[in-house]
Structures are given as structure tokens and as C-alpha cells.
């Protein structure tokens, strides 16, 4: 019996998207979603994958200035959700019978002010 080749999705070729809701002043929350799509650009891969996760963050208005909430939701919240998205991609691709697909880690630069 000839050996079968099993194609694996490339964890480095994916599209990342994210968005957020308006800030809900009554509930003091903001919703953020993050997701990926992969497999469309590689014809040999036998599936396409789209995963989205959604998080609702409660804001302590006494400790966090509301004027920065949208900026935080746009830039910081996706980085908080990304490890959970990464785990879902790995888990789902593993359960589908492939080697687990690992999305790359993000390196966030650290800024120091004097």
C-alpha cells in the first residue's frame, strides 16, 4: 500500500481580524472579538478554518479612564484574547486528525518612560 501524504495547514499563513463594541456605560462593559481564517490560500490543504472568540470585559471606571476604553479595546484586548484563540486553533486542528496547527506567538515591545 503506498504511503499517503497528509497535508498540514501552515500556521504562519492566516488572516487575523478583530473588532469591538461600543462601551456600555450602564453595564460598564465592552465586548471584543478576535478571529482567524486559514487554508484559503493553500489549495493542497483539505480544509479551511475560521475561528472567532468573543470576550466581554468589565471596566472599573474608578481605576481606568473611560476616554481610553476604545483605544484599549482596539490595541490591548486582542492580545489578551490571542492565546485563547491560539489554543482553539491547535485543539480543533488536532481533533480533526492533523498535527496541531500552532499560530505564531506575538512579541509585544516594551516601552519605558523616564
For each residue, the residues with C-beta under 8 A, 3 or more apart:
1:
2:
3:
4:
5:
6: 98
7: 42 44 45 46
8: 45 98 99 101
9: 13 38 39 42 45 47 49 93 98 101
10: 13 38 42 45
11: 14 38 89 101 102 103 104
12: 104
13: 9 10 38 41 42
14: 11 36 37 38 103
15: 36 37 38
16: 34 35 36
17: 34 35 36 37
18: 32 33 34 35 74 77 78 81
19: 32 33
20: 30 31 32 33 70 73 74 77
21: 24 30 31 32
22: 30
23: 29 30 59 66 69 70 73
24: 21 27 28 29 30
25: 28 66
26:
27: 24 58
28: 24 25 58 59 60 61
29: 23 24 56 57 58 59
30: 20 21 22 23 24 56 57 59 69 70 73 77
31: 20 21 54 55 56 57
32: 18 19 20 21 54 55 56 57 73 77 78 81
33: 18 19 20 52 53 54 55
34: 16 17 18 52 53 78 81 82 85
35: 16 17 18 50 51 52 53 85
36: 14 15 16 17 49 50 51 85 89 103
37: 14 15 17 40 48 49 50
38: 9 10 11 13 14 15 48 49 89 101
39: 9 42 45 47 48 49
40: 37 48
41: 13
42: 7 9 10 13 39 45
43:
44: 7
45: 7 8 9 10 39 42 48
46: 7
47: 9 39 96
48: 37 38 39 40 45
49: 9 36 37 38 39 89 92 93 101
50: 35 36 37
51: 35 36 85 88 89 92
52: 33 34 35
53: 33 34 35 81 84 85 88
54: 31 32 33
55: 31 32 33 77 80 81
56: 29 30 31 32
57: 29 30 31 32 73 77
58: 27 28 29
59: 23 28 29 30 64 66 69
60: 28 63 64
61: 28 64 66
62:
63: 60
64: 59 60 61 68 69 72
65: 68
66: 23 25 59 61 69
67:
68: 64 65 71 72
69: 23 30 59 64 66 72 73
70: 20 23 30 73 74
71: 68 74 75
72: 64 68 69 75 76 77
73: 20 23 30 32 57 69 70 76 77
74: 18 20 70 71 77 78
75: 71 72 78 79
76: 72 73 79 80
77: 18 20 30 32 55 57 72 73 74 80 81
78: 18 32 34 74 75 81 82
79: 75 76 82 106 108
80: 55 76 77
81: 18 32 34 53 55 77 78 84 85
82: 34 78 79 85 86 103 106
83: 86 87
84: 53 81 87 88
85: 34 35 36 51 53 81 82 88 89 103
86: 82 83 89 90 102 103 105
87: 83 84 90 91
88: 51 53 84 85 91 92
89: 11 36 38 49 51 85 86 92 93 101 102 103
90: 86 87 93 94 100 101 102 103
91: 87 88 94 95 100
92: 49 51 88 89 95 96
93: 9 49 89 90 96 98 99 100 101
94: 90 91 98 99 100
95: 91 92
96: 47 92 93
97:
98: 6 8 9 93 94 101
99: 8 93 94
100: 90 91 93 94
101: 8 9 11 38 49 89 90 93 98
102: 11 86 89 90
103: 11 14 36 82 85 86 89 90
104: 11 12
105: 86
106: 79 82
107:
108: 79
109:
110:
111:
112:
113:
114:
